[in-house]
Amino acid sequence: MSLQSQPIALELIVRNHPGVMTHICGLFARRAFNVDGILCLPMKNSDKSRIWLLVQKDERLMQMVSQVEKLEDVKEVRFSDDLRVFEQMESYLN
């Protein structure tokens, strides 16, 4: 039985250096897991960045998160049902 697809945000804390986004997006692409939205900002006074990924909940999501957590540059992964940042960006762009 599959879960009804609904959006969820993944919030990642990552080391801020060239290539991090490529590693993360490549992991999703290799597993044919679509990313609907991406926002990335450096954290103040830190060598880290915060990345928000808008994805759809499905039966593969927990496995994807497990794989993301194994990436060397990923320090933390959290789930969030708060999609305001993506909604605000969408209204700004439309």
Backbone as CSV, one residue per row, in Angstrom:
resi,resn,N_x,N_y,N_z,CA_x,CA_y,CA_z,C_x,C_y,C_z
1,MET,0.842,-1.181,0.000,0.000,0.000,0.000,0.885,1.240,0.000
2,SER,0.685,2.149,-0.929,1.528,3.338,-1.009,0.903,4.494,-0.238
3,LEU,1.759,5.349,0.254,1.303,6.547,0.944,0.750,7.527,-0.078
4,GLN,-0.271,8.278,0.325,-0.757,9.329,-0.562,0.337,10.383,-0.657
5,SER,0.673,10.755,-1.863,1.751,11.707,-2.078,1.354,13.081,-1.557
6,GLN,2.201,13.627,-0.705,1.990,14.982,-0.199,3.346,15.627,0.013
7,PRO,3.414,16.937,-0.139,4.710,17.605,-0.025,5.224,17.649,1.407
8,ILE,6.536,17.613,1.512,7.220,17.755,2.794,8.564,18.419,2.506
9,ALA,9.051,19.149,3.468,10.358,19.788,3.319,11.395,19.018,4.124
10,LEU,12.544,18.823,3.518,13.702,18.303,4.232,14.622,19.483,4.479
11,GLU,15.054,19.641,5.713,15.987,20.710,6.059,17.330,20.071,6.371
12,LEU,18.330,20.415,5.591,19.668,19.842,5.746,20.634,20.914,6.228
13,ILE,21.496,20.549,7.155,22.633,21.379,7.536,23.845,20.705,6.905
14,VAL,24.567,21.457,6.086,25.679,20.877,5.328,26.916,21.756,5.453
15,ARG,28.072,21.173,5.183,29.299,21.955,5.070,29.186,22.810,3.819
16,ASN,29.550,24.070,3.937,29.420,25.012,2.830,30.709,25.041,2.017
17,HIS,30.713,24.317,0.915,31.838,24.369,-0.019,31.377,23.880,-1.385
18,PRO,32.133,24.180,-2.445,31.719,23.782,-3.795,31.513,22.268,-3.918
19,GLY,30.438,21.890,-4.583,30.172,20.483,-4.864,29.152,19.825,-3.956
20,VAL,28.809,20.454,-2.841,27.865,19.834,-1.904,26.502,19.647,-2.559
21,MET,25.994,20.687,-3.208,24.682,20.601,-3.849,24.686,19.540,-4.951
22,THR,25.779,19.426,-5.674,25.900,18.408,-6.721,25.789,17.009,-6.133
23,HIS,26.445,16.770,-5.011,26.380,15.449,-4.375,24.955,15.124,-3.928
24,ILE,24.297,16.093,-3.319,22.942,15.860,-2.814,21.965,15.648,-3.968
25,CYS,21.972,16.553,-4.939,21.043,16.424,-6.071,21.341,15.182,-6.904
26,GLY,22.612,14.839,-7.037,22.986,13.632,-7.765,22.436,12.381,-7.118
27,LEU,22.441,12.352,-5.793,21.896,11.210,-5.062,20.406,11.044,-5.363
28,PHE,19.667,12.143,-5.337,18.238,12.082,-5.655,18.026,11.668,-7.113
29,ALA,18.816,12.216,-8.019,18.661,11.915,-9.444,18.944,10.445,-9.746
30,ARG,19.999,9.902,-9.152,20.348,8.496,-9.408,19.251,7.543,-8.959
31,ARG,18.458,7.962,-8.004,17.374,7.115,-7.506,16.011,7.538,-8.067
32,ALA,16.033,8.408,-9.082,14.809,8.880,-9.751,13.793,9.427,-8.754
33,PHE,14.302,10.170,-7.766,13.449,10.800,-6.757,13.417,12.293,-7.062
34,ASN,12.249,12.795,-7.430,12.137,14.185,-7.862,12.237,15.161,-6.690
35,VAL,12.951,16.250,-6.916,13.009,17.371,-5.977,12.195,18.498,-6.608
36,ASP,11.129,18.919,-5.927,10.227,19.937,-6.466,10.725,21.357,-6.216
37,GLY,11.540,21.545,-5.187,12.046,22.876,-4.874,13.315,22.797,-4.052
38,ILE,14.186,23.787,-4.234,15.456,23.850,-3.504,15.694,25.293,-3.081
39,LEU,16.085,25.461,-1.836,16.526,26.759,-1.337,17.763,26.508,-0.490
40,CYS,18.806,27.286,-0.724,20.055,27.104,0.018,20.600,28.469,0.425
41,LEU,20.937,28.602,1.706,21.508,29.845,2.223,22.629,29.525,3.201
42,PRO,23.707,30.317,3.168,24.768,30.112,4.153,24.290,30.539,5.539
43,MET,24.779,29.849,6.557,24.456,30.202,7.933,25.440,31.276,8.398
44,LYS,24.950,32.266,9.118,25.792,33.375,9.574,26.908,32.869,10.478
45,ASN,28.083,33.453,10.288,29.248,33.159,11.132,29.521,31.665,11.245
46,SER,29.418,30.966,10.126,29.580,29.518,10.138,30.152,29.054,8.806
47,ASP,30.709,27.851,8.821,31.174,27.225,7.579,30.116,26.265,7.039
48,LYS,28.859,26.448,7.484,27.767,25.569,7.084,26.696,26.349,6.320
49,SER,25.886,25.601,5.587,24.721,26.152,4.891,23.499,25.350,5.291
50,ARG,22.346,25.969,5.098,21.074,25.292,5.337,20.413,25.122,3.974
51,ILE,20.008,23.894,3.679,19.334,23.578,2.417,17.939,23.056,2.740
52,TRP,16.941,23.617,2.061,15.587,23.096,2.152,15.262,22.427,0.825
53,LEU,14.799,21.195,0.898,14.382,20.449,-0.293,12.888,20.166,-0.182
54,LEU,12.134,20.551,-1.182,10.712,20.233,-1.234,10.565,18.939,-2.018
55,VAL,10.054,17.913,-1.358,9.890,16.598,-1.979,8.485,16.084,-1.673
56,GLN,8.132,14.979,-2.289,6.853,14.332,-2.028,7.073,13.146,-1.099
57,LYS,6.199,13.034,-0.102,6.254,11.861,0.775,5.857,10.645,-0.053
58,ASP,6.657,9.625,0.016,6.263,8.329,-0.533,7.053,7.250,0.190
59,GLU,6.834,6.030,-0.201,7.437,4.904,0.526,8.960,4.885,0.432
60,ARG,9.539,5.614,-0.505,10.999,5.631,-0.657,11.685,6.730,0.149
61,LEU,10.911,7.636,0.733,11.500,8.815,1.363,12.456,8.466,2.499
62,MET,12.089,7.564,3.358,12.965,7.230,4.493,14.292,6.647,4.010
63,GLN,14.261,5.851,2.958,15.499,5.311,2.387,16.348,6.432,1.800
64,MET,15.704,7.401,1.143,16.439,8.543,0.595,17.116,9.331,1.703
65,VAL,16.393,9.588,2.782,16.959,10.341,3.906,18.132,9.580,4.501
66,SER,17.995,8.281,4.617,19.093,7.456,5.132,20.339,7.595,4.263
67,GLN,20.156,7.627,2.954,21.289,7.788,2.042,21.887,9.191,2.129
68,VAL,21.041,10.207,2.242,21.522,11.590,2.366,22.352,11.746,3.635
69,GLU,21.891,11.149,4.718,22.611,11.252,5.998,24.004,10.636,5.927
70,LYS,24.221,9.732,4.999,25.532,9.088,4.852,26.542,9.955,4.111
71,LEU,26.073,11.003,3.434,26.993,11.876,2.713,27.889,12.612,3.708
72,GLU,29.160,12.666,3.402,30.162,13.237,4.309,29.865,14.682,4.703
73,ASP,29.364,15.468,3.771,29.148,16.888,4.033,27.813,17.204,4.698
74,VAL,26.940,16.226,4.839,25.640,16.446,5.469,25.783,16.206,6.965
75,LYS,25.497,17.234,7.748,25.657,17.156,9.199,24.356,16.840,9.918
76,GLU,23.219,17.222,9.311,21.933,17.016,9.971,20.817,17.037,8.937
77,VAL,19.786,16.215,9.160,18.599,16.204,8.300,17.372,16.230,9.203
78,ARG,16.444,17.138,8.899,15.186,17.224,9.646,14.019,17.259,8.667
79,PHE,12.869,16.771,9.126,11.628,16.841,8.354,10.826,18.048,8.814
80,SER,10.097,18.660,7.883,9.230,19.774,8.255,7.987,19.775,7.379
81,ASP,6.835,19.942,8.020,5.584,20.115,7.284,5.333,21.590,6.982
82,ASP,6.196,22.464,7.502,6.070,23.905,7.295,6.643,24.258,5.921
83,LEU,5.775,24.523,4.980,6.181,24.785,3.598,6.114,26.268,3.246
84,ARG,6.007,27.135,4.260,5.834,28.571,4.001,6.937,29.162,3.134
85,VAL,8.171,28.749,3.360,9.277,29.329,2.589,9.087,29.068,1.092
86,PHE,8.620,27.880,0.746,8.382,27.564,-0.666,7.142,28.291,-1.193
87,GLU,6.116,28.406,-0.357,4.910,29.131,-0.761,5.221,30.609,-0.995
88,GLN,6.055,31.195,-0.131,6.430,32.599,-0.295,7.248,32.800,-1.567
89,MET,8.167,31.892,-1.831,8.968,31.988,-3.054,8.085,31.854,-4.287
90,GLU,7.136,30.931,-4.238,6.234,30.740,-5.374,5.400,31.996,-5.631
91,SER,4.876,32.607,-4.564,4.070,33.821,-4.754,4.939,34.975,-5.253
92,TYR,6.186,35.025,-4.839,7.109,36.061,-5.302,7.397,35.909,-6.795
93,LEU,7.540,34.671,-7.238,7.896,34.407,-8.634,6.707,34.503,-9.584
94,ASN,5.505,34.380,-9.054,4.308,34.418,-9.922,3.714,35.759,-9.973
